[in-house]
Amino acid sequence: MAFGFLLAILAALCSATAAIVQSIGTRRVAATAHLDPRLLWRLARTGPYAAGLALDGASSGLTFTALRSVPLFAVQALGAANLSLVALIAMLVLRLRLTARDWVAIGGVVSGLVLLAISASSSPPAEATASVGWALLGTVLVLAVGAYLGSPQMRGPALPGLLAGLSFGAAAVGARLLGRVTSPSALLVSPVSYTMVLAGLTGLLLYATALQRGSVTVASASTILGQTMAPAVAGWLLLGDRVRPGTEPVAVLGFILAVAGAVTLARHAQPHHSRTD
């Protein structure tokens, strides 16, 4: 399981770096009032955002491999380390100033991850019925349509960031569901495979929208909150994710510290102004 944790940490590092360079790229493209799928094409033509997409791809591959042996709640909480890395990299690259509360929050995230690493139990995912895969696909479709219709009312980065996190979380649940699948033909006929593609694209579009509408730290914190909480519950209820016997309080404390640190960083981040011309 140690190797799986290492992969998850590397995935968080790739994702954090991607968030910063994507933030730089989104500033070079005019923001839109409505959720526009063409935004991804325009952004992909900028160097920084394209580099961020490559890093996101590496992060997804590392996460998918980690989910074959590490419980979903642990991998997603490790993703909360992404926010600490985003804050630190943003401080260096974008010259943002971190407050004392930000540093305390970063310490909380790191402490929570250590506790989760201690308590998590290594295991493959439990068997899931086909109906679970179809239900997950339906959920992502509803989320994508709802986000498109409601996008004009999304004024800041928090809501699109949260919805992006839920989309990425759905993709992570799908990756965990596919943990037992080894046949390429089974991957092609599984609704979970298409769920992961749709959820990933929806998450990328919503996250790019969030970056255009406010601080990279706020957007990342909202995204991490969404992609951590819901998948953790799904992993526990549907996929058989468990902790080591006797370490339940340690896991709960670690999860709370990691997520609370992310929320605190979001609350005290200073937003930047995005381009609107």
C-alpha positions in Angstrom: 0.0 0.0 0.0 3.0 2.3 0.6 3.5 2.4 -3.2 -0.1 3.4 -3.7 0.3 6.3 -1.3 3.4 7.4 -3.1 1.6 7.5 -6.4 -1.2 9.5 -4.8 1.3 12.0 -3.4 2.9 12.4 -6.9 -0.6 12.8 -8.4 -1.3 15.6 -5.9 2.0 17.3 -6.8 1.2 17.1 -10.6 -2.3 18.4 -9.9 -1.0 21.3 -7.8 1.4 22.4 -10.5 -1.3 22.1 -13.1 -3.6 24.4 -11.1 -1.0 27.2 -11.1 -0.1 27.0 -14.8 -3.7 26.6 -15.8 -4.5 29.7 -13.7 -1.9 31.6 -15.7 -3.4 30.3 -18.9 -7.0 31.2 -18.1 -6.0 34.8 -17.5 -5.1 35.0 -21.2 -8.5 34.1 -22.4 -11.7 36.3 -22.0 -14.2 35.0 -19.5 -17.7 34.0 -20.6 -20.9 34.5 -18.8 -22.2 31.0 -19.8 -20.5 27.7 -19.4 -19.0 27.3 -22.9 -17.5 23.9 -24.0 -15.5 25.9 -26.6 -13.6 27.5 -23.7 -11.5 24.3 -23.3 -10.4 24.5 -27.0 -9.4 28.2 -26.6 -7.5 27.5 -23.4 -5.7 24.4 -24.9 -4.2 26.7 -27.5 -2.3 28.6 -24.7 1.0 27.2 -23.6 0.5 27.3 -19.9 -2.9 25.7 -19.9 -1.8 23.0 -22.4 1.1 22.2 -20.0 -1.5 22.0 -17.1 -3.6 19.5 -19.1 -0.5 17.3 -19.6 0.1 17.4 -15.8 -3.6 16.7 -15.2 -3.3 13.6 -17.4 -0.3 12.4 -15.5 -2.1 13.0 -12.2 -5.2 11.0 -13.4 -3.0 8.1 -14.4 -1.2 8.0 -11.1 -4.5 8.4 -9.2 -6.1 5.5 -11.2 -3.2 3.2 -10.3 -3.3 4.2 -6.7 -7.0 3.5 -6.4 -6.4 -0.1 -7.2 -5.0 -0.7 -3.7 -5.7 2.4 -1.6 -9.2 3.2 -0.3 -11.0 6.0 -2.1 -11.3 8.2 1.0 -7.5 8.1 1.6 -6.6 8.9 -2.1 -9.1 11.8 -2.2 -8.0 13.2 1.1 -4.4 13.0 -0.2 -5.7 15.2 -3.0 -6.3 17.8 -0.3 -2.6 18.1 -0.1 -2.9 19.5 -3.5 -4.3 22.7 -1.9 -1.4 23.2 0.4 0.9 22.7 -2.6 -1.2 25.1 -4.7 -0.9 27.7 -1.9 2.8 27.3 -1.6 3.4 27.4 -5.3 1.1 30.3 -5.7 3.1 32.2 -3.1 6.3 31.7 -5.0 5.0 32.0 -8.6 2.1 34.3 -8.4 3.5 36.3 -5.4 0.5 35.7 -3.2 0.9 36.3 0.5 -0.2 33.6 3.0 -1.5 34.6 6.4 -0.8 32.8 9.7 -4.2 31.1 9.4 -3.1 29.8 6.0 0.0 28.3 7.4 -2.0 26.7 10.3 -4.4 25.3 7.7 -1.6 23.8 5.6 -0.3 22.2 8.8 -3.7 20.7 9.4 -3.9 19.3 6.0 -0.5 17.6 6.3 -1.3 16.3 9.8 -4.6 14.9 8.5 -2.8 13.1 5.6 -0.4 11.5 8.0 -3.2 10.2 10.2 -5.0 8.8 7.1 -1.9 7.1 5.9 -1.6 5.4 9.3 -5.3 4.3 9.4 -6.1 3.3 5.8 -6.4 -0.4 5.0 -5.1 -1.7 1.7 -7.7 -3.6 -0.3 -9.2 -4.0 -3.8 -12.6 -2.5 -4.3 -15.7 -4.5 -3.5 -17.8 -6.0 -6.3 -20.5 -3.6 -7.6 -23.6 -4.3 -9.6 -24.1 -2.9 -13.1 -26.8 -0.6 -11.8 -24.2 1.3 -9.7 -22.4 2.2 -12.9 -25.5 3.3 -14.7 -26.6 5.4 -11.7 -23.1 7.0 -11.6 -23.4 7.9 -15.3 -26.9 9.4 -14.7 -25.6 11.4 -11.8 -22.8 12.9 -13.9 -25.3 13.7 -16.8 -27.6 15.6 -14.4 -24.6 17.5 -12.9 -23.4 18.5 -16.3 -26.8 19.7 -17.5 -27.5 21.5 -14.3 -24.1 23.2 -14.4 -24.7 24.4 -17.9 -28.1 25.8 -17.2 -27.1 27.5 -14.0 -23.7 28.8 -15.1 -24.9 32.4 -15.7 -25.7 32.7 -11.9 -22.3 31.4 -10.9 -20.6 34.8 -10.1 -17.5 33.7 -8.2 -15.2 30.7 -8.2 -16.6 28.7 -5.3 -19.7 27.1 -6.9 -18.2 26.1 -10.2 -15.2 24.9 -8.3 -17.4 22.8 -6.0 -19.2 21.3 -9.0 -15.9 20.6 -10.7 -14.9 18.7 -7.6 -18.0 16.6 -7.7 -17.3 15.8 -11.3 -13.7 14.8 -10.5 -15.0 12.9 -7.5 -17.4 10.9 -9.7 -14.5 10.1 -12.0 -12.5 8.8 -9.0 -15.4 6.6 -7.9 -15.4 5.3 -11.5 -11.7 4.6 -11.3 -12.2 2.7 -8.0 -15.1 0.7 -9.6 -12.9 -0.3 -12.5 -10.2 -1.5 -10.1 -11.2 -5.2 -10.6 -11.5 -4.9 -14.4 -8.6 -6.2 -16.4 -10.1 -7.0 -19.8 -10.1 -4.2 -22.5 -13.4 -5.5 -23.8 -15.0 -5.1 -20.4 -13.8 -1.6 -20.2 -15.4 -0.7 -23.5 -18.8 -2.0 -22.6 -18.9 -0.6 -19.0 -20.9 2.6 -18.4 -18.3 3.5 -15.8 -15.7 4.1 -18.6 -17.9 6.7 -20.3 -18.8 8.2 -16.9 -15.1 8.8 -16.3 -14.7 10.5 -19.7 -17.8 12.7 -19.2 -17.0 13.5 -15.6 -13.4 14.4 -16.5 -14.4 16.8 -19.3 -17.1 18.4 -17.2 -14.7 18.9 -14.3 -12.1 20.5 -16.5 -14.6 22.9 -18.0 -16.0 23.9 -14.6 -12.6 24.2 -13.1 -11.4 26.4 -15.9 -14.5 28.6 -15.4 -13.8 28.8 -11.7 -10.2 29.9 -12.4 -11.5 32.7 -14.6 -13.9 33.9 -11.9 -11.6 34.2 -8.9 -8.6 33.1 -6.9 -6.8 29.9 -7.8 -6.7 29.0 -4.1 -10.5 29.5 -3.7 -11.2 27.5 -6.9 -8.9 24.7 -5.8 -10.2 24.6 -2.3 -13.8 24.3 -3.5 -12.9 21.7 -6.0 -11.0 19.6 -3.4 -14.0 19.8 -1.0 -16.3 18.5 -3.7 -14.0 15.7 -4.8 -13.2 14.6 -1.3 -16.4 14.4 0.7 -18.8 12.7 -1.8 -16.4 10.0 -3.0 -15.4 9.2 0.6 -19.1 8.5 1.4 -19.5 6.5 -1.8 -16.4 4.5 -1.2 -17.5 3.6 2.4 -21.1 2.7 1.4 -20.7 1.1 -2.0 -17.1 0.0 -2.5 -16.2 -1.6 0.8 -13.5 0.9 1.8 -12.4 0.4 5.4 -9.7 1.4 7.9 -7.4 -0.7 10.0 -9.2 -2.3 13.0 -9.1 0.1 16.0 -8.0 3.1 14.0 -11.5 4.5 13.2 -11.0 7.6 15.4 -7.6 8.3 13.8 -9.1 8.1 10.3 -12.0 10.4 11.2 -9.7 12.9 12.8 -7.3 12.8 9.8 -10.1 13.3 7.4 -11.6 16.2 9.3 -8.2 17.9 9.6 -7.4 17.6 5.9 -10.8 18.9 4.7 -11.0 21.6 7.4 -7.6 22.8 6.3 -8.8 23.0 2.7 -11.9 25.0 3.7 -9.9 27.4 5.8 -7.5 28.1 3.0 -10.4 28.8 0.7 -12.0 31.1 3.3 -8.9 33.3 3.8 -7.5 33.4 0.3 -7.3 36.7 -1.5 -9.0 36.6 -4.9 -7.5 38.0 -8.1 -9.4 39.7 -10.9 -9.9 37.8 -14.1 -9.9 39.1 -17.5 -13.3 40.0 -18.9 -12.5 41.8 -22.2 
